[in-house]
Amino acid sequence: MRLQALAPGKVNLCLFVGGLRDDGRHAVVTVLESVSLADTLTLTTMEPGGTDEVVCPGVEGENLVAAALRALRARGWDAPPVRIEIDKRVPVAGGMGGGSADAAAALRLAQELAPGRPEEIMAIAEDLGSDVPGQLSPGLALGTGAGEEVTPLPPIAEHAWVIVPADLPLSTAEVYAEADRLNLPRDPEALGRAQDELAAALAADSRLQQALIVNDLQPAALSLRPEVAATLEALRTAGADTAIVSGSGPTAAGLVWGPGATTRVQSIASALRADGWPALTATPVGAENGAPRPPSPG
């Protein structure tokens, strides 16, 4: 049997960061959105007696998909051995949650192949990392706790993205450590106020206020990769309504609001590419864009 699933990358429309929790992770309040820039996972079942395999050309080291498969087996998942191949399009270590998206897609494929209890899948996702639960069902969501407490949100006003990856990756841990060094995290009261403001602003079909499109990790990412500031400025100059570092960076994302946003981002990306920037376009996607399906013929 062969199945495929998309693993949409995500962009944080806002990311408010609090202090360290008892578990060593930072408290956050974030609005994360799945976008059309996505990896593709292809799962193939193999003969009994073999071992699970994960193949991801161009990416070295431990893969969260392999960790997801091990966690499934440890909880008694009884599907035959599988081989999962990952076609990467989401920037690696770029702040778009590509590895987490891959792990979430692998868990969706596993459920399709041999269904387990949803609460077990969520527990595995939480253990794999705070970004994974929010990507189990692609779409727009509010993330709280350390990001693992996920509440789906209704659609907001029409918009699209211009994505500009950076040459040098950043690890999430490195950026959070720099944020701590710069004393960027908010105290609990300030984090609570940010959450209250978001709750009031996130009405269906609304445009998120500019004052709330904030990434508390952006100064830390720019401290480690100062050259990203030029990317943000290029996005604004080319016509993006606002530009922000995605997640922990260093990928930069330009946000365009309003009717015709998809056409506008294509024009902005073309202008940026003409100036030498590796610009891509992306649009919001929902849960149907991550659903497993048979692979296309050929």
N, C-alpha and C positions, 0 to 999 in steps of 0.2 A: 504494500500500500504506500502511496505517496500523497502527502498533503502539503499545502503551502499556506503561509500566513504572512501578512505584512507586519512590520514592527515600526510603527510611526515614531519618529523623533518628537521631542516636545520643546516648546518654548515657554518660559515663565513670563507671563504678562506682568507679574510682580512677584517679588521674593523678599519678604521681611524676615530677618534672622534675629533670633533671641539667643540667650545664653546656653551654656551646656546643661544638659539634663543629667540625671543620675546614671543613665546608660552610656554617657560619653558622647551622645549626639546632640546637636544644636536643635532647639525648638525653632520651628518655622511657621509662617503663614504665607501661603503661596497660591497663586492661580496659575495652573499649568494647562497647556493646550497641546493636544496632539496635532501634528501637521503632516502634510502630504510627502515631505521628505522622509523616506522610510527605507529600512532594510527589508530584505525578503528572506524568510526562512523556509527551507524545503526539508520536510521530514520523510525519510524512507525507512520502512521496517525491514529488518534483516532476519536471517535464519536464527532459530533458537540456539542458545549456547554461546553466542557472541557477546560483545560488550558494546555499550553505547559509544558513539563517536560524535564529535563536534568538529566541523571544518569551517574555518573562517579565514580565507586567504588575506594576507596582508596585516593580520592582527596577531601579535605574539602574546604569550603568557596565558594565565588562567582566564577562562571565559565564563561569564555568569550563566550561560546556557548549560555548560557542563555541570556547574554547581546546582542548577535547578534540577537536572536529571538525577544527580546523586541524591538530592533531597527527596525527590519523588520515590526513588527506589527504597530509600531508608524508611519511607512511610508505607511501603507495601505496594506501590504501583506495579502492576503485573503485565504491562504491555510487553511485546517481544522487543529485543534489542533494536535500537533506532540509530540512524545516522542523520544528523541535522547539519545541513550546509547553509551558511549565512552569506548572502550577497550584500556587502556593506555599501550604504550610501550616506548614512548619518555620520557626521564627523566623529572620529574617535577621540575621546577625552576632550570634547569640545563644548560641554555644557548643555547638550541636547538629549542626554539620557539614552544614548544609543545602546549601550550594553544592557541597561535596565529594560529598555524596550524589547531587546532580543530575548531576555530572560522571560519577560511577560508573555511574549509571543510563543515561546517554547512551552510555557505552562498552558496556554490556550490550546496548542496542538496536542499536548498530552491529554487534556480533557476530552478532546475530540476522539483520540485514539482509544483511550481506556478511561472513562469518566471516574473521577473520585469525588470526595466530598468538597463542596466549595470552601468550607471553612479551613480545610487542610491546604488548599491551594493558596488562600489568602495568608495563612500562617507561613508557608514557604516563601511567598513573595515578601512578606515583612522581614523575614530572616535574611533574605538576599540583599536587601538595601531599601532605603526609604523611598527611592524613586520607583521601585518596581510595582507596588500596589496601585499607584495612580495610573499605570500603563496597562493593567490587566484588561481594562475596558477603555479603549482610546476615546478621547473627547475632551471636553472642558471640565475642569474639576478644581475644587478648593482643597488644598492639602494643609493639614495642621499636624500637631504633635511634632514628630521629626520628619513629617511628610507622608507618613504611612497611614494617617487618618484621612480618608478620601471621601469627599462629598461631591457627586456629580452636580454640574451647574447647567442652567438653561442656556441656549445660544445667546450671544451678545451681538451687537451691531456688526454689520458686514465689514470684514477686514481681510487683509492678506499680509504676507511677510516677504521680505528680501533677506536671504541668509548669506552671510559672508564668513566662511570658515577661515581659521588662522593656520599658519604653517606649523607652529609649535603647540603641542597639546598642553593641557593643564590637568593635574589630578585634583579631584574634589577635595581630598584631605589637605592638599597643599594650599588651596585657596581659603578653606576654612581656617587653617592655622594662621595665614596672613591676616584674615579678618580679625582673629583674636589679637594678633600682635598690634593691629591698628585700632583696637578697641571699638570695632564697628557694631557688635551685637547690641540689640536693644534690651532694656530691662523689661521685666514681665509686664509692667503697667503700659509701657510704650507699645509692646507687641500686642497687648490686648486692645489698645486703642486702634491700632492698624487693622486688626481683625474686625472690629466693630464698623470702621469706616468702609471696609470692603463689603461687609454684609449689607450695608445700606446702599452701596453703589451698584451691586451686581443684580440689578433688575433685568428681566428678560429683554433682549433686543436693545440694551443700553450700550453706550460707548463709555468705556472705562475712563474716568477722569485722568488727565495728564499727571496730576499730583500723586496718583496711586500707581502709576507705571514706574515703579522703583525696584531696583535690584540692589539690596544691601551688600551683596558680594562684589558688585561692580568695582568699587574702589580697590578691593583686594586683588581682583583679576588684573586691573590696570597697573597696580603696583608691581605685579609679577611680569606682566606683558604690556609695557607702556605703549608699544606700537599699535595696540588695539584702539587707542584713542583716535588715531587717524582714520581707522575704519569706521568708527561711529560718526565722525565728522563727515566722511565721504558719503555715508548713507543719508545724513540730513541734507547735505548739499545737493544730492541727486534727487531729492524730493520726498523722502520718507517723513511721515508726520512726527515720528520720534524714533530714536535708535537706542538700543539697550544691549548689554551683554547678556547672552542666554545662560541662565543657570550660573554655574561656576566658571563659565567661559572656557576658552577665549573666543568662541564663535560670537559674532555680532549679528543682531537681528534688527532690521528696519521694519517698523509697523506702519501700515497704510490703512486708513479708515474710509468707509463710505462706499456707495454704489460705484461700481467700476474699479474697485480696489485690485482685483485680479489683473486687469489690463494695466493699471498703473504700475504694479510691481514688476510686470514684465518689461515695461519701458525703463524703469529705474535700473533693473538688473542689466539690461542691454547697455545702458549708459555706463554703468560701473565696469562691466566687462571690457568696454572700449577703452577704459582708463587702466586696465590691467588688474582689476579686482576679480577674484573667482566667485562672482555673485550667482546665487541660485534663488529660485522663487518657491514659495510654499503657501498652501492654503489650509485652513482648519479642516480636520477630519473627525469623524465619529466612530462609534464602536464597529459599524459595519465594515470599516476599512481595515480592521485587524482580524476579521473572522477567518478561520481556516477554510480552505477550499481545495479541491483537486488541482494539481498543477496543469497549466495550459499544455496542450499537445505540442511536442517539439521543444 
